[in-house]
Amino acid sequence: MTPPPAAPPAAPGSTETWSALGTTVVLRYEGPPNPAARAAVERELDAIDHAASRFRSDSELSRLNAMSGPGPRTAIAGPLFAQAVRLAIHAADASDGAVDPTLGAELVALGYDRDWHELCAVPVAAPLSEGGDIVVYRSRRPRWEEIEIAGDPARITLPAGVDLDLGATAKAMAADRAARAAHEAAGVGVLVSLGGDIATHGTRPAGGWTIHVTDDHRAGPDAPGQTIAIQSGGVATSSIVTRRWRHGGRAMHHVLDPRSGEPVRGPWRTVSVAAATCAEANIATTAALVLGHDACAWLAEQGLPARLVALDGSVVAQGGWPR
């Protein structure tokens, strides 16, 4: 993976922004406005929402999680849902279980049982320590290896007592698919950002695609962070700063430690990674937050450029990430 260089001034082109999947969508492409590009992105986002959303009862994921019975649950999966589940299993395997798709029940127990905008949010600017300690350690047995997926059409079997949550991978996969679809529809180079999960496809602008990495993807280019440029591939940023809510008198966030089923409490508040795809970048950022003090060594083993922001705001850049 070629490290991202420091960014030049932004190249001219078209930018569209709207809301979907509970987050902000940014579509950038070369040339004048092209309705085909946005239409292609919207189709991909609608498809992943119907396949893998935990917040709509008619999604394939929700229907599988809701199946009754004391034993394993099996359902026929559409091609997109099967792809999302296979990617989630790959993420767990590649991260030695740090990115675990079987934390659905734990997220619900911690209050993340509805769309993010309906939760009692903790302000982004609030100290991370607000609400007291957020981790009560308990032992949790990993279950992702018990997920079975095989056949054509695919049959997915969940072990008893396990609910899927694909939040760590499905959105990034959707960004990759949306960027590819928009490029094929419009015939121009495309960048798609889904809440800071960024994918590119096709020719790049002169100097590359400029990206501002910061704690909160909704912040403007003047927010504390760093502006870089990438030539291809994807960039992902995972943070424990933005998606926080209050539940049971405690401040929660959405990145859980699979060993405890509780929000991670490590040395990092935000991690950004560049990789060949947005999905691989997002797997790495989530794993780094979970791995804590071991994250730098693990990222170095993967050969990935990374920027890690500590709780006190100090920054570690490694793997060729520009300083």
N, C-alpha and C positions, 0 to 999 in steps of 0.2 A: 504494500500500500504506500503510495507516494504521500509524504507528509504535506499538510496544507501550508502554503506560504502565507506571509502577511498579505493582507488584502489591498488591492488598488482601489481607486474610486469605482463606485457602482457603474455597471454598463447600462446603456439605454435599453428599454424594452417595455413590456406590459406587465403589470402586477394587479392581481385580483385577490380580494380578501373576503371571506365569509365564515359563518359558523356551521360546524357539522361535527358529529360524534362527540359532542360535549366539549369541543375545543375550537381553536382558530385554525382555519385553512388559509394558507397563502400559496398562490399559484403565480409563478413568474416564468416568462418565456420571451424569446427574442421576437422582435417585430411588433406590428400593431395588434390591437385586440382581436382575438380569434375565438368565437363562440365554441368551436369544436373542441378546443383544449379544455375549457371549463366543463363542458358537457361530459367529456370522457372522465374527468376527475370525479364529478358528481355520481356517475354510474358506479365507479369503483367503490366510493364511500358508502353508497346505498347498499351495495352488495355485501360489503364486510359488516355493515350494521345488521343486516338480516341474518348473516351467518354467525357472527361471534360476539354480539353485544350481550353484556350481562344485565342490561337495563331495559330490555324490551322482551316481553313475555313470549313473543312469537319468533324469536331468533332460534336458530338450531342449537346454539349453546344453552340457552335458557330451557328449551324443551328437553334437552338431554339431562341437564341438572335436575329438572323437576320430575323426572320419571320416578315412580314410586316402586317400593319393594325393598326388602332387606338385603338383597344380594347385589351383584354387579348389574349395571344398566347398559344396554346395548341399543344403538340406533344407527340407521343408515345415514351417512353424511353426504352432502353435496360436495362437489369438487373443491369449492373455495373453503368450506369449513374443514374438510379433510386436510387441505394444504396448511391451514392455520394451526391445526392440532399437530401435524407433523413438524412444523416449525417450532412450536412450543416444546415438543419433546426433544428436538435437536438442541434448543437453547438450554434445557436442563442438562442434557448430556455434555454439551460443550463447556458448561460452567460448573460441572461437578455438582449440580443440584442447587447452585446459588440462585438461578432463575427458575422458579418452580411454578408450573401452571396449575397446581392442585391446591391453591390457597383461596379458592372462592368462598368456602364456608368461613374461613378466618376473617376475610375482609367484611363479610356480612356481620359477623359477631362484633367487629370493631366499629360498626355503624356505617360502613360504606355499602349500603344496600339499595341505593338509588342514584340517579344521575348526580354528578358532582355539584351542579348548581343548586340542588335542593338540600344540600348539607349545611350544617351550621359552621361556616368557614372561619378559620383562624386567619387574620390578615397576614399578607405576605411579609409585611415589615415587622411583624411581631417576633420577638426573640425565639430562637428554636427551643430554648429551655422552658418557654411559657407553658404552664399547665403541669409542671412537675415532670418526673421521670415518666417516659412513655413506654419503657420496656419492663415487663415482668417476665423474667425468663422461665420457660418451661420446655421440657423436652417434647419434640414433635418428630414422629417417624416419617421419613420421606415416602411418598406414594406415587410419584410420577412414573417410576419404572413399571408400575402395575397397569398403566394405561395400555390398551391394545387397539391397534388400528391395522386393518388388513382387508384385502379384497378389492374388487372393482365391480360395482360401486363400493366405496369404503364402508366398513362397519367399525364403529368406535365403541369400545367397552370401557366404562369407568368402574373402578373398584368401589365396593360398598363404602358409603360415608364420605366420598370424595366429590367435590364440586369443582368444575373447571373455572379458571379465570385466565383469559388470554391477554390481559391488559399490557403485559410486558413485551408482547411481540406482535399482536395482530395489527395495532395501529401503524407500527413501523413497516410491516409487510404491506399494508394498504398504501402507504406512501410510495413504496417501490413500485407497486402495481399501477398506482395512479399516474406517476411520472412517466412510466412506460406507455400507458394508454394515451395520455395527452400528447406525447411525442408522436405516436403512430397516427393519431387523429389529425393533428395540426401540422405535422412535418417540420417542427422547429425544436430547438433545444428547450428543455423544460426543467424547472425546479418546483417541487411540491413540498410544502412544510405542513405537517399535521401536529400542532402543538409543540413545535420544536424538533420533531422527528422529520429529517430533511432527506429527500431523495432527488437525484438528478438523472436525466436521460437525454441522449442526443448531443448535438454540438453545444459547446459552451461559449459564453460571451468572451470577448477579448479580455484576458486577465483572469478569467474564471468566474465562478458564481460567488458573490460576496455574501457572507453570513455573519451575523453578530451573535455570539454565544454569551449567554447570561443566565442568571438563576431563573428568570421568569420570561417565557417566550412572548408574553404579551407586552413586555417593556419595549421602549423605543431604542433606537440606536445609540442614544446617549446614556443608557443604563450601564452601570458597572459591568464590565465583561471584556470581550475582545472580538474584534472584527477580523475574519480570516477570509481566504478564498480557496475554493476547491475546484479541481479540474473535472472531476467525475465522481461517481459513487455517492456516498451518503454521509451525513453527520447526525448524531443523536445526542441529546442532552437529557439526563435524568437528574432530578433534584428532589430533596425532601423539604424544600422551602415553600413551594407554591401550593400543592394539593394537600392542605392540612385542614382538619376539622376537629370539632370538639365532641367527645362522646364519653358518657360516664364520668364526667369531670376531668378527663384527660385530653391533651392535644394529641391527635393522631396524624399520621401521614400514610401514603398509599404504597410505599416500598416496604414490603414485609421480609423479615428474616425467616427463611423456611425452617430453620432449626428451632425456632420458638413460636412462629406464627404471629409475632408481634412486629410493630414498626422497627426498622433498623435504627440503631443508635451508634454510629461509628464516627470516624474522624472527618468524613466528607459530607458536605451539604449539596454539592453539585458536581457532576462528572460529565464531560463531553468527550466523544470519541469519533474519529473519522475511520471509515471502513469502505469496503467495496460495495456494500449495500447498506441501506438504512437499517434493515433488520439486524444485520450482524453488528452494526454500531450500537443499536439499542440493547441487544443482548449484553454487550460489553459494559455499557454504562450502568445497567441494572446490577449486573454481577459485581461491579466495582463497589457500588454503594453497600452491597451485602457483605462483601469480603473485607471491607474496612481496611485495617492496617496491611493486609495481604494484597490489596488491590494493585499497587504499583508493580509488584513482582509478577502478578498474574497477567496484567496488561502487557508487560514487557515480553513475557513468554508468547503472547499472541501476536506480537509485532505490530501493535496498533498505536498510532499517534493519539495522545490523550491529554486532557487538561482537567485536573482535579482541584476543586476549591474546598479548602478546609472550613470548619465551622467558624474559625476566626477571620475568614476572608483571604488567607494566604493561598497562593496558587502554586501547584506543582505541574509543570509541563514536561512531558516525556515522549519518547518514541519519535522525535522529530517535530512534534507540535511546536509552532513558532512561539518564542518567548517574548 
